[in-house]
């Protein structure tokens, strides 16, 4: 079951993921939070929140923030960090992003970041986010983009799954846009933002990265032409991973 793989992987990553500097950068965090309208009365949900890097930055902009995640260790980390930061308007609990145990229309907005590529049915996550948001409310999603070329996509997914056994598949912007339409959402804003990570930190943070490093390097040397959404540049300890971050903001009709 994919749930077991996700729990195992992100229990392993609890501390390293929470410390990852690139996940706090303007291109990955600031750009996303800027899509959330400041409203001291608004109630927001963070889906697949992990240590709630997004929610903890979002909390001062809104009335309240509820975070859910499949991995209990991540929920404990979110509570720990929120307590350390003195955030009084947040709460966290274990939950399944594909089947939220929450009432219809009970939030003013829902947000998720870097979660859909771990879930076999990403459309179900967006549908659930749309369901629990009131009419006129917001659904905000951010995730890694995938190149449309199938050969490039297959090459990337091989590397991603060697590094992180919980990885499922990245989406193209076209596919994510279509998922929003199917969920009955009206596109309000869309962006594609480039960002970069330290390659060794990215590879080694996950459970499979170090062991699979020789095979990953071999695959990188066989990069197909046309790869734009996933590229490694530099040499040795100076290697950087260049990714593209999709940012979508929809309104619920």
Secondary structure by P-SEA (a helix, b strand, c coil): caaaaaaaaaaaaccccccccccccccccaaaaaaccccccbbbbbcccccaaaaaaacccccbbbbbbccaaaaaaaaaaaaaaccccbbbbbbbccccccccccccbbbbcccccccccaaaaaaaaaaaccccbbbbbbbbbbbccaaaaaaaaaaaaaacccccccccaaaaaaaaaaacccccbbbbbbbbcaaaaaaacccccccaaaaaaaaaaaccccccccccccccccbbbbbbbbbbbbbcc
